[in-house]
Amino acid sequence: QLMRCMTRVGNVCGILMLLLMVFLAVFHKPNSKPGTPPPVASKTAQDPMFYVAVCSPFFVSMLLSLIISSIPSLHLSKPQRVAITVEVCYQNVGIASAVAIAAFSEQPEKLADAAKVPVIYGALEAGVLALFLVGAWKAGWTYAPPQEEFCRALRGDHQPRHDDGTGNESMEDVVELELAPA
């Protein structure tokens, strides 16, 4: 009961942090003195290299993690390769958001640009990883059967189970079996 409540609190806090970052990235204007012209859009955020710098680490890490996890001598199954790729690419946008706010709270003219980085990266990782996971599922690279209905595959638990003889199912044995050299 407590665990479910704390999970909800954590989810609400994550959503509120995302909304705060979007607000700061889109609507935040530095304080201007009376008689000064309103600030123009940041030149940093208008530069295409800003977006290349924000997005390229994601794509490089995704590609390299898939390539490295596919090295035959590692004996990793396709679902394990997908899991490694997701773990490598999926970063905690909440921590990046908190760092951006803390680091640039004294420099409001740079805060909006700093807030854009985790917002853009978070949107990128959510969209691209969703497409990657659907593609991996349909290609048979996950434990969910590719022919299964989308909602059922999304809701279902398709992790392999192994009976250890006591009636208890264990995933640790499955991992050990899968990692054994062929």
N, C-alpha and C positions, 0 to 999 in steps of 0.2 A: 504494500500500500504506500509506504513512504517512498520507495524507489520510484513508483509510478508518478507520485506527486512531484518529486524532485526532477524527474525527467521532463515533466510539463513546465516546471519553472525554468529549467535550462533552455528548453525550446523557445519559450516566450522571451527570455533574455537574449537569445541569439537573433530572434526576429527583430526585437527592438534595436539591437546593435546594428543590424543590417539597415533598418529604416533610418537610424541616425547617420550612418555613413552615406546613404543615398542623399539625405537632406544636405549634409555638409558638402558633398561632391557637386550637387546640382544647384542648390539654393543659397549657399553661404556666400556672402559678400563681405569683404573686409570693411571695417568701420572707416568711413571717409569724413573728412572735416567739412563743415559748411562752406559752400562756395567752390568746392573742388568737383571736377566732373566725375560722374559715376565710373567705377572701375570697368575696364573692358575685359572680355574673356581672356583667360590665361593663355599666353603664347605657348606654354609648355603643353597644355592639353590640346592645342590646335596642331601641334607638330606630329606628323605621322610616326616619327621615330619614338615618340612617347608610347604609342600603342605597341610598336614592335618591341620596345624594351619591356613592357609589362607582359606581353603575351608570349614572347619567345621562350622564356624559361619553362613554361607549361608544355609547349610542343616539343622542345628538346628533351625534357625529362620523360614525357610520354613515349616518345620514339625510342630513346635509349633504354628505358626500363623494359619495354617490350622486346627489344633486340637482345638485351643481356639475359633476360629471363628465358629466352628461347634457345639459349646455347644448349646443344644436345647433351653435353657432358653433365649438365645440372640435373637432368632427369625430372624436370618439372612438368606436371600435367598442364593442359591448356587452361583449366579453371584457376590453377595456381598462378599462371602467368598473368591472367586477367586481374587477379587479386593484387599481385605485386604492382602492376601498372597503375591501378587505382590508388593504392597506398602511397606510391611515389608521387603521383600527380596531385592528389587531393590535399591541399594545404588548409590550415586553420585561418580563415579570413577574419574571424573574430579577434584573434591575437594581433594580426596585422592592422586591423582597424584601431584597436586600443593603442598600439605603438604609434600609428600615424597621428592620432589625436594628441597623445602625450608629447610626441616629438615636436609637433608644429603648433601647439596651443599658444605659444608666445609669438608666432609668426602667422597671423591670420591670412595674409596674402598668399601664403604657401599651403595653408591647411586644405583648401578645396582641391588642389592638385594632389596632395598627399592622400586625401580621402578617396580620390578617384582610383588609385592603384588597387586597393583591395576590392572595391566594387567591380571594376572591370575584370580583375583576375577571378573573382568569385563567380561572376556571370559566365565567364569563359569556361571555367572548370565545370560548372554545373551543366552547361549546354553540351560541351564536347564530350565529357565523360558519360552523360546520358546517351548520346548517340553511339559512343564506343561500346557501352554496355549492351545496348539493344543489338548492335551489330555482332558483338561477341556471342550473345545468346542465340541469335538466329543462325550464326555460323557453327554452333555446337561447341563453343569454347567455355560454356558454363555448365553447372550441374543441372540447371533447368532444361527440360527437353525443348528443342527449338520449335516443335510443332504445337506446344502448349499455348493456350489462349493467353494474351498479354497480361491481363489483370490477374489471372491465376498464377502465372509465372512470377509476377511481381509480389503477390501476397504470400506465396507458398514457401515452405522451408524445403529446399532441395539439397541440403548438405548431406553428404554420405554418412551413414551410420554403420557401426560395427558392434555386434553383440560380443561382449567379452566373456560369455559363458555364465555370468551371474544374473543375466536378465537386464543388466544396465548397458545402455548404448554409450559408446565412447568414440569421440572423433579423434582423439590422440592416436589411437591405434591405426586409424585410417591414414593419417598423415605420415606415420612411421612407415607403413606399408608402401605408400606412394613414393616416398623418398628413397626407398631401398634401390640400389643399383640394379639395372636390368640384366 
